[in-house]
Amino acid sequence: MESVITNTNDSVIIMEAEPFDEQGPRIIYVNNAFTKMTGYTAAEVLGKSPRILQGPSSDWAELARLNEAIRNWLSCEITIINYKKSGEQFWINTSITPIANEKGRFTHWIAIERDVTEQKLAEQKLNSSYKERNEILESIGDGFFAMDKNWVVNYWNKRAEIILEKPREEVIGRDLRDIYPDIPGRATYEHYKKAFKEKTVQSFETLSPAVNRWFDVMVYPSENGLSVYFKDITERLLHSKAIEQQNEKLRTVAWMQSHLTRPHVANLLGLMNVLKNEELTEAEKGEVLNHLLTAVNKLDAIILEIVENAEEIKYK
């Protein structure tokens, strides 16, 4: 036991169980790892409380929990910020256990401490990265959700809540196929399966029966599942349809111009050529003029219809 305590890389502190006051139990032993970890020699801490390692950034709520466990002779584990002799902060994971003598009476406490600064900094960096990512996903104009390999939704941004009319509380932690039972029968499901299976980006347009809206969808696969971005394109499609209808009317107008007016123009030209004949009698000229007037009126009616159709298209 002495060899293990002496040579372990973890800091070991042995303290008297009693007397116990607000400063905590008194230290009667520390190993070499403690000195390397904190910068304090054994002589500098013997007879003192581990409180010597604590400072402004130490988590006093966790320390209160530790003190409560000590008062009740219970084992406890906490992770807090401690301070080295130099004043440098470091994260420490402490596990403290009461030690009893042969009569079953608690006489000492043993604390095993491990420097977890690197892990905590990595965790904080990861949390910061997650926070930054979440802020971005919440600020984008697209709807976004993510699901794992089992189709369980693990992220649902605010835009997705608005577009799909489902609060995230109703979807996070649930299988997408349970949320939308009709999805396996639709092409959308096949795109998701293909993204899972082939690890390829999928891009498609789909109609959501749930909200009766059209969406442009991009699916990105990863090792952990799928990330899905989507935007509502219903208005764009309706606008495109309106433009196509307008173009169809324009094609009708163009057809009328090219097919309906040309015969009447040809008729007018023909009648005018007839009038040039000097051998026509006055009665014959009058008859030709009547035909000419009829042709002009028909052409005028067609032109008016074309203008009306063009105006109708213009103001739609």
C-alpha positions as CSV (number, residue, x, y, z in Angstrom):
1,M,0.0,0.0,0.0
2,E,2.8,2.4,0.9
3,S,4.6,1.6,-2.4
4,V,1.4,2.3,-4.4
5,I,0.7,5.6,-2.6
6,T,4.3,6.7,-3.0
7,N,4.7,5.9,-6.7
8,T,1.2,6.6,-8.1
9,N,0.8,9.6,-10.5
10,D,-2.3,10.6,-8.7
11,S,-2.0,13.0,-5.8
12,V,-2.8,11.2,-2.4
13,I,-3.8,13.2,0.7
14,I,-4.4,11.5,4.0
15,M,-6.3,13.5,6.7
16,E,-7.4,13.0,10.3
17,A,-11.1,12.3,10.6
18,E,-11.3,14.5,13.7
19,P,-11.3,17.1,14.9
20,F,-13.4,18.6,12.0
21,D,-14.2,22.3,11.7
22,E,-15.2,24.7,8.9
23,Q,-11.7,24.6,7.4
24,G,-12.0,20.8,7.0
25,P,-9.9,17.9,8.2
26,R,-6.1,18.4,8.8
27,I,-3.6,16.9,6.4
28,I,-1.1,14.3,7.9
29,Y,0.4,13.0,4.7
30,V,0.8,13.9,1.0
31,N,2.8,11.9,-1.6
32,N,5.3,13.1,-4.1
33,A,2.7,13.4,-6.8
34,F,0.9,16.0,-4.7
35,T,4.0,18.1,-4.6
36,K,4.5,17.9,-8.3
37,M,0.9,18.7,-9.0
38,T,0.5,21.7,-6.6
39,G,4.0,23.0,-6.0
40,Y,3.6,22.7,-2.2
41,T,6.0,20.5,-0.2
42,A,4.8,18.2,2.5
43,A,6.2,20.5,5.2
44,E,4.1,23.4,3.8
45,V,0.8,21.6,4.1
46,L,1.0,19.2,7.0
47,G,-1.4,20.2,9.8
48,K,-3.4,22.4,7.4
49,S,-6.6,21.9,5.5
50,P,-7.0,21.2,1.8
51,R,-8.7,24.6,1.8
52,I,-5.2,26.0,1.2
53,L,-5.6,24.8,-2.4
54,Q,-8.9,26.7,-3.0
55,G,-9.6,30.2,-4.2
56,P,-12.0,32.6,-5.9
57,S,-12.9,30.4,-8.8
58,S,-13.4,27.2,-6.8
59,D,-16.9,25.9,-6.9
60,W,-18.2,26.6,-3.5
61,A,-21.5,24.7,-4.1
62,E,-19.5,21.5,-4.8
63,L,-17.3,22.1,-1.8
64,A,-20.4,22.5,0.4
65,R,-21.6,19.1,-1.0
66,L,-18.2,17.6,-0.1
67,N,-18.3,19.0,3.4
68,E,-21.8,17.6,3.9
69,A,-20.6,14.2,2.8
70,I,-17.7,14.4,5.3
71,R,-20.0,15.3,8.1
72,N,-22.0,12.2,7.3
73,W,-19.0,9.9,6.8
74,L,-19.8,9.3,3.2
75,S,-17.6,8.9,0.1
76,C,-17.8,11.8,-2.3
77,E,-16.3,12.8,-5.7
78,I,-16.1,16.4,-7.0
79,T,-14.4,18.2,-9.9
80,I,-13.4,21.8,-9.1
81,I,-10.8,24.5,-9.8
82,N,-7.9,24.5,-7.3
83,Y,-4.8,26.7,-7.1
84,K,-1.1,25.8,-7.2
85,K,1.4,27.5,-4.9
86,S,2.3,29.8,-7.8
87,G,-1.4,30.9,-8.0
88,E,-2.0,29.0,-11.3
89,Q,-5.5,27.6,-11.6
90,F,-6.0,23.9,-12.5
91,W,-8.9,21.5,-12.6
92,I,-8.8,18.7,-10.1
93,N,-11.0,15.6,-9.8
94,T,-11.1,14.6,-6.1
95,S,-12.4,11.3,-4.7
96,I,-12.5,11.2,-0.9
97,T,-13.3,8.1,1.2
98,P,-13.5,7.5,5.0
99,I,-11.0,5.0,6.5
100,A,-12.0,2.9,9.6
101,N,-9.9,1.1,12.1
102,E,-10.2,-2.5,13.2
103,K,-13.1,-1.5,15.5
104,G,-15.0,0.0,12.7
105,R,-14.4,3.6,13.9
106,F,-13.6,6.2,11.2
107,T,-10.2,7.6,11.9
108,H,-9.0,9.1,8.6
109,W,-9.9,10.4,5.2
110,I,-8.0,9.5,2.1
111,A,-8.3,11.7,-1.0
112,I,-7.2,10.7,-4.5
113,E,-6.8,13.7,-6.7
114,R,-6.2,13.8,-10.5
115,D,-5.3,16.8,-12.7
116,V,-8.1,16.9,-15.3
117,T,-7.2,20.4,-16.7
118,E,-6.6,19.2,-20.2
119,Q,-9.9,17.3,-20.3
120,K,-11.8,20.2,-18.9
121,L,-10.2,22.7,-21.4
122,A,-11.1,20.3,-24.2
123,E,-14.6,20.0,-22.9
124,Q,-15.0,23.8,-22.7
125,K,-13.6,24.2,-26.2
126,L,-16.0,21.5,-27.4
127,N,-18.9,23.2,-25.6
128,S,-17.8,26.6,-27.1
129,S,-17.8,25.0,-30.5
130,Y,-21.2,23.5,-30.0
131,K,-22.5,26.9,-28.8
132,E,-21.0,28.7,-31.8
133,R,-22.5,26.0,-34.1
134,N,-25.9,26.3,-32.5
135,E,-25.9,30.1,-32.7
136,I,-25.2,29.7,-36.5
137,L,-27.9,27.1,-37.0
138,E,-30.4,29.3,-35.1
139,S,-29.6,32.4,-37.1
140,I,-29.8,30.9,-40.6
141,G,-32.9,31.4,-42.7
142,D,-33.1,27.7,-43.6
143,G,-34.8,25.0,-41.6
144,F,-32.4,22.5,-40.2
145,F,-32.5,19.3,-38.3
146,A,-30.1,16.5,-37.6
147,M,-30.6,12.8,-36.8
148,D,-28.4,9.9,-35.9
149,K,-28.0,6.6,-37.6
150,N,-31.1,5.3,-35.9
151,W,-33.2,8.1,-37.4
152,V,-33.5,9.7,-34.0
153,V,-33.7,13.5,-34.2
154,N,-31.1,15.2,-32.0
155,Y,-31.3,18.8,-33.3
156,W,-34.2,20.9,-34.6
157,N,-33.6,24.6,-35.1
158,K,-36.1,27.5,-34.6
159,R,-36.7,27.9,-38.3
160,A,-37.7,24.2,-38.5
161,E,-40.2,24.8,-35.7
162,I,-41.8,27.6,-37.7
163,I,-41.7,26.0,-41.1
164,L,-42.9,22.5,-40.1
165,E,-45.1,23.8,-37.2
166,K,-43.6,21.4,-34.7
167,P,-41.8,22.6,-31.5
168,R,-38.5,21.0,-30.8
169,E,-39.8,19.5,-27.6
170,E,-42.1,17.3,-29.6
171,V,-39.3,15.9,-31.9
172,I,-35.9,15.8,-30.1
173,G,-35.2,12.2,-29.1
174,R,-37.8,10.7,-31.4
175,D,-37.5,8.6,-34.5
176,L,-38.3,10.8,-37.6
177,R,-40.4,8.0,-39.0
178,D,-42.6,8.1,-35.9
179,I,-43.0,11.9,-36.1
180,Y,-44.0,11.6,-39.8
181,P,-45.5,8.1,-40.3
182,D,-46.1,8.6,-44.0
183,I,-42.5,9.4,-44.8
184,P,-41.4,5.8,-45.6
185,G,-43.9,5.8,-48.5
186,R,-42.5,8.9,-50.1
187,A,-39.5,9.7,-52.3
188,T,-38.0,11.8,-49.4
189,Y,-37.5,8.5,-47.5
190,E,-35.5,7.0,-50.4
191,H,-33.2,10.1,-50.5
192,Y,-32.5,9.8,-46.8
193,K,-31.8,6.0,-47.1
194,K,-29.5,6.7,-50.0
195,A,-27.6,9.3,-48.1
196,F,-27.2,6.8,-45.2
197,K,-26.1,3.9,-47.4
198,E,-23.9,5.7,-50.0
199,K,-22.6,8.6,-47.9
200,T,-23.6,11.0,-50.7
201,V,-25.1,14.4,-50.6
202,Q,-28.8,14.3,-51.7
203,S,-30.6,17.3,-53.2
204,F,-34.3,17.2,-54.1
205,E,-37.6,19.0,-54.0
206,T,-40.5,17.6,-52.2
207,L,-44.1,18.3,-51.1
208,S,-44.8,17.9,-47.4
209,P,-48.4,16.8,-46.9
210,A,-48.1,17.7,-43.2
211,V,-48.0,21.4,-44.0
212,N,-48.9,21.4,-47.7
213,R,-45.7,23.2,-48.7
214,W,-43.0,22.5,-51.2
215,F,-39.4,22.4,-49.9
216,D,-35.9,22.4,-51.5
217,V,-33.9,19.9,-49.4
218,M,-30.2,19.2,-49.0
219,V,-29.0,16.2,-47.1
220,Y,-25.5,15.9,-45.8
221,P,-24.3,12.5,-44.4
222,S,-21.6,12.1,-41.7
223,E,-20.3,9.3,-39.5
224,N,-22.9,10.2,-36.9
225,G,-26.0,10.5,-39.1
226,L,-27.6,13.1,-41.4
227,S,-27.8,16.9,-41.4
228,V,-30.8,18.2,-43.3
229,Y,-31.2,21.8,-44.6
230,F,-34.5,22.8,-46.2
231,K,-36.2,26.0,-47.4
232,D,-39.8,26.7,-48.3
233,I,-40.0,27.2,-52.1
234,T,-43.8,27.1,-52.3
235,E,-44.1,30.8,-53.3
236,R,-41.3,30.4,-55.8
237,L,-43.0,27.5,-57.4
238,L,-46.4,29.3,-57.5
239,H,-44.6,32.3,-59.0
240,S,-43.0,30.0,-61.6
241,K,-46.4,28.5,-62.4
242,A,-47.9,31.9,-62.8
243,I,-45.1,32.9,-65.1
244,E,-45.7,29.8,-67.2
245,Q,-49.4,30.5,-67.4
246,Q,-48.6,34.0,-68.5
247,N,-46.2,32.7,-71.1
248,E,-48.9,30.4,-72.4
249,K,-51.2,33.4,-72.8
250,L,-48.4,35.3,-74.6
251,R,-47.9,32.3,-76.9
252,T,-51.7,32.5,-77.6
253,V,-51.4,36.2,-78.4
254,A,-48.4,35.5,-80.6
255,W,-50.4,32.8,-82.4
256,M,-53.3,35.1,-83.0
257,Q,-51.0,37.7,-84.4
258,S,-49.4,35.4,-86.8
259,H,-52.3,33.2,-87.8
260,L,-55.5,35.2,-87.5
261,T,-54.4,38.6,-88.7
262,R,-52.4,37.5,-91.7
263,P,-55.4,36.2,-93.8
264,H,-57.2,39.4,-93.2
265,V,-54.2,41.5,-94.2
266,A,-53.8,39.4,-97.3
267,N,-57.5,40.0,-98.1
268,L,-57.1,43.7,-97.7
269,L,-54.1,43.8,-100.0
270,G,-56.0,41.8,-102.5
271,L,-59.1,44.1,-102.4
272,M,-56.9,47.1,-102.7
273,N,-55.2,45.7,-105.8
274,V,-58.7,45.1,-107.3
275,L,-59.6,48.8,-106.8
276,K,-56.6,49.7,-109.0
277,N,-58.4,48.1,-112.0
278,E,-59.5,51.1,-114.1
279,E,-62.0,49.0,-116.0
280,L,-64.3,48.6,-112.9
281,T,-67.6,50.3,-113.0
282,E,-68.8,52.5,-110.1
283,A,-71.1,49.8,-108.9
284,E,-68.3,47.2,-108.9
285,K,-66.0,49.7,-107.1
286,G,-68.7,50.2,-104.5
287,E,-69.0,46.5,-103.9
288,V,-65.2,46.1,-103.5
289,L,-65.2,49.0,-101.0
290,N,-68.0,47.2,-99.0
291,H,-65.8,44.0,-98.9
292,L,-62.8,46.2,-98.0
293,L,-64.8,47.8,-95.1
294,T,-65.9,44.3,-93.8
295,A,-62.3,43.0,-93.9
296,V,-61.1,46.1,-92.0
297,N,-63.7,45.7,-89.3
298,K,-62.9,42.0,-88.9
299,L,-59.2,42.9,-88.6
300,D,-59.9,45.6,-86.1
301,A,-61.9,43.2,-83.9
302,I,-59.0,40.7,-83.9
303,I,-56.5,43.5,-83.1
304,L,-58.8,44.6,-80.2
305,E,-58.9,41.1,-78.8
306,I,-55.2,40.8,-79.0
307,V,-54.8,44.1,-77.2
308,E,-57.3,43.0,-74.5
309,N,-55.4,39.7,-73.9
310,A,-52.1,41.6,-73.8
311,E,-53.5,44.0,-71.2
312,E,-54.9,41.1,-69.1
313,I,-51.4,39.5,-69.1
314,K,-49.7,42.8,-68.3
315,Y,-51.7,43.4,-65.1
316,K,-51.5,39.9,-63.6
